[in-house]
Amino acid sequence: MLLKSLTVLGAAVFAATPASRVAEIEDPDTAAWWQATEALSGDAMEGRDTGSPGYDRAAGLLAAKFAAAGLKPAGENGTWFQPLRFSDETVDPVASRISVGAARLRMLHDVTVAPSPGMPGTVRAALAFRGYCAPGTLGDVRGKVVLCYGWRRAGLTSGATRAAAVEQAGAAGIVTIADPGFTVEPMRWPVAYARRVAPVDASAPAADRLLVTTLNPQALAGVLAGSGHDAAALLRAGSAGASLPSFDLDAPFVATVAMRRRMITSANVLGVLPGRDPLLRREHVVLSAHLDGYGRGEAVRGDGLYNGALDNAAYVALLQRLAERRKGVGYRRSVIFAAFTGEEKGLLGAHAFVARPTVPRGDLVANINLDQLRPIFPLELLTVHALDDTTLGDMVRATATAAGVAVQRDPEPERNLLRRADHWPFLAAGIPATGFVFGYRPGTEAERRYRLWYETRYHKPQDDAGQPMDWTAAAKFNAFFYALVERVADAPAAPAWKPASVLREPARR
């Protein structure tokens, strides 16, 4: 009954939602796509946070639109939905306190916390800086909180390595200085919230007993005040990967972390366009985009609603638009239209669907995922995930070439974008999958716009429906997507792994 009411409520919200920018767009298909984007990213959806009423409204709206477009329900028990249960642990930023000596650190602005079930609520300990916190370099830090430079590039420590080393050394906590030298994607401050959402049966995270925090590098000077160490010099050395000192601070680290804990439910939205070929209709191509966003969080320039227009309402809207264009007319293969929940919390909806698909697992032959797409400059180049790993990549290349778009492998693998979007659970399970990023040539205006977007709008309230757009680029990508789906869904043979794939062996395990 609840899921049925979501569909009815979603349809009502759509009818009341104005379309403020559609008149700017000359191409009718692009205008219809953006109208759907505005509906999904409007304030009425409250940013579509996992487990929120706003997310449920968006899910109901999308289900109603899928039904009107001629799709069939592909969720559980004949519905449009695959409900999932999660535990939600959120730090209360007002009731929590972290300080180093006289320096009070502002929650979400100067410091953030990674919650975990076994995390201590209070910590009072000595603070010790240990450089990059490589294993074997910490010395005696038992009972202390260890301050580490958070190197994010190849060649030195990783976050997992640092946390494991600190935990094994018997420390009480870890404070990681966010790496300002990682300029390809710097950490964004303030953080929306400090939160962990996980499946109810998930095992505890690594370093569960530690207080795990991240420090804004701009707050380091206050932390080091009176220690005789220069924060600016330390950050310059760390950004360059140079040698860093080890030293203990006299000022104590004191933390009281107040938590809010609850159980939440959030659903994947699933529809299917049945295939028309008697021999191939058993095979299913999954088209996916994540419906969830950040919801309400710490305000940025007075705005605390994270609408998530390009991340990722626009590309859920593109799934809706493709369904509307097809009007119930199938491809040779069946196509599942999947709007996943919990992507922003760790690809939760996609992992759940791949683990427990609503069709036989062996019938899933490919995934085309829509995320990480920013149509804010001309589309001349696409970065393609898993481009060389399966024949799906060959289909992408052929479709892009026909559209006058070049393709490339990921030029910034240190960002780990391959594993940060919903195509990854499919690849890890051995199912050919791909996703895309608008590419750019180094040093061009396109790169400038791309970097600026990540600095000023990514995971911020400013990712809304009023932001600058390149409508021609958006239309070009949408047409590419329509053509790619047709090529894959109608091809004589389903996508297959290539023997030389570097992802193939991990997928088999």
Number of C-alpha atoms within 10 A of each C-alpha: 5 6 18 14 12 23 23 15 18 23 18 15 17 23 10 10 16 12 17 12 13 17 10 9 16 11 12 12 16 21 19 18 23 27 22 26 26 25 26 35 28 23 17 19 25 24 30 32 26 28 22 18 16 22 26 25 26 31 32 27 25 30 30 21 22 28 18 14 20 19 26 21 21 22 22 16 10 9 16 29 26 23 16 19 16 21 17 21 20 20 22 16 18 10 11 16 17 23 19 22 17 12 17 16 21 18 23 21 18 19 25 27 22 18 25 21 13 13 18 18 13 15 21 17 20 20 26 25 23 21 22 28 28 18 16 9 12 20 10 11 21 18 16 23 27 29 26 25 29 26 26 19 16 9 8 13 18 17 16 10 14 22 27 16 19 28 20 12 18 15 23 24 28 25 23 26 23 22 21 21 19 17 10 13 15 15 16 17 16 19 19 23 20 20 20 19 25 21 18 13 9 10 10 12 12 12 20 18 17 23 24 22 18 20 25 22 20 16 18 19 16 16 24 19 17 13 14 8 14 13 19 13 11 19 22 13 16 21 19 12 16 13 11 16 12 16 14 15 20 14 20 19 23 18 19 15 20 16 17 10 15 10 14 17 15 24 25 25 29 29 25 26 27 21 22 16 15 9 10 20 20 21 23 27 28 25 22 26 30 27 34 33 28 23 23 19 20 21 15 17 8 8 13 18 24 30 31 31 27 24 29 26 31 29 27 29 27 23 24 22 23 20 25 19 14 14 14 18 16 22 22 23 27 24 27 24 26 28 31 27 32 29 22 21 17 17 20 22 31 27 21 19 21 17 13 12 18 15 16 11 15 11 15 22 23 27 29 24 24 26 23 18 19 23 21 19 22 18 22 19 17 23 19 21 22 24 23 19 22 24 20 26 23 14 18 26 21 16 20 21 13 12 15 13 18 16 22 15 15 20 10 11 11 14 15 10 16 19 15 16 22 31 30 25 24 25 25 20 17 20 25 29 31 26 27 24 20 23 26 21 10 9 8 10 13 19 16 13 15 18 17 12 17 18 17 14 19 18 20 27 26 21 23 23 24 11 12 12 15 14 20 18 18 22 20 18 21 20 15 19 20 16 17 20 22 15 17 24 27 19 15 11 11 19 22 17 18 15 11 11 14 12 18 20 12 12 15 11 8
